[in-house]
Amino acid sequence: MSNTLLPFTFAKNKFILLEEEQEQIILNYNELPNISVLTELQRKFDKYKLKFLEKDKLHQKIQAYYESGSSQSLGHFQDNAESDEGLDTLAMELHEPIELLNSNDEAPIIRLLNALFAQAILEKASDIHIESYENRIRVRFRVDGTLKHVLEPSAKIAPLIISRVKVMAKLNIAEKRLPQDGRIAIQLGGRAVDMRISTIPAGNNGEKIVLRLLDKQAGNLKLKQLGMPDKTYDGIQDLIHKPNGILLVTGPTGSGKTTTLYAALGELDSVKTNITTVEDPIEYLIDGINQTQINNKINMTFAKGLRAILRQDPDVVMIGEIRDKETTEVAVQASLTGHLVFSTLHTNTAVGAITRLQDMGVESFLLASSLSGVLAQRLVRTLCAKCKIPSVANSYEQKKINISDDVTIYKQAGCKDCNYTGHQGRKGIYELLVINDEIKILINDRAVEKKIVDAAVNHSTLAEQVKNLVLKGEISVDEAVRVVYL
Ligand SMILES: [Zn+2]
């Protein structure tokens, strides 16, 4: 990709876009800029072609052009960052949401960070890790669930980068011995991205920072777009259109639980029903839904928020996560008094949610009468179709997923198309346990998990599903083991 021909601010103010197409310079315009601009362009580029565009079109084109153009110069920013002075002062000056592409500030650290954020968004990273070591810092992105190395600036600028991030997140920059958390709101090409920041002391007077990127537009997915099998999709539709009951989504961090819950909320009629959430953090803002942020510092807990919400006559309640007995009890009460309750829980399997809640101390008969369904989910990395290699399963692999030795499986390799990772994209797998009358009795009797799974109708476990994907050559055995047999 070539360098951008004009600074973003200039292009935006003059409402023109210069681009290079087949070695020709093209000036995209809606209204021709004044003669001095045109002469200046001619002086710089000698020859260029004029192209008229409708307002909307040109606007979109400018955004798209600068969004993709900001990815090239990380290395360059890094080189410039070392010798500058007074960066701390510069770092103090910015507070509010910052339009990245608009930033005229030449301060190297700011430019470095802005480029880093832009790059993370372009690569669809979910997290940015900034780690301090004795003589260096390391910056990594988590993309498709796996960390990748991005950049290693010298230790000299480490404190500057870290203070700058802390200032943006309105954290105390002098406090390095205690963990802190905050948020940064940025705009990139007109798109709002929230970042949740957490710091923790690391090494010798250093800090590690993790920035979690919450793309607000990702909250607009529909259930249909999540790639569930039809019977799972239909099952969930049934559950979310009941007047009451608890629907839980389970899985490890980063398995897309929140996305599923938001998609489920999006299926409901927010005009005729009162939908309220209590979350930590509010990941996506959704129009028509009342969202409440919990805050442990002032003792605004999930349980407390939930009790307050229930006094406000909701029909549907979404609880970000069930972490303790108190929250579960309020959720059970809410369901028994005619509310539909959605929440998430950290368990490996769908049926594991029942055991977990019983272990938390919830009465089995209450659970049996309030729980309506549990959806377990994972995101698996699919093999790159261009470079995957057929092979015969070795004895370990045969045993792990219970297949015979004459089955062809596929292993990851790496090529230009998949950025040498061997993987291309991710795919959701879902196991829906619908609580039928037979399972209610089993829950009430505290039956073992196997009995409950056997009583489930139309049920396919995550283990069965990853095995199928291995047999179809879509994922590797390693990936199947990683996501399901942890
Ligand atoms: Zn490949």
Boltz pocket constraint, residues with backbone or C-beta under 6 A from the ligand:
constraints:
  - pocket:
      binder: B
      contacts: [[A, 384], [A, 385], [A, 386], [A, 387], [A, 388], [A, 413], [A, 414], [A, 415], [A, 416], [A, 417], [A, 418], [A, 419], [A, 420], [A, 422], [A, 423]]
      max_distance: 6.0
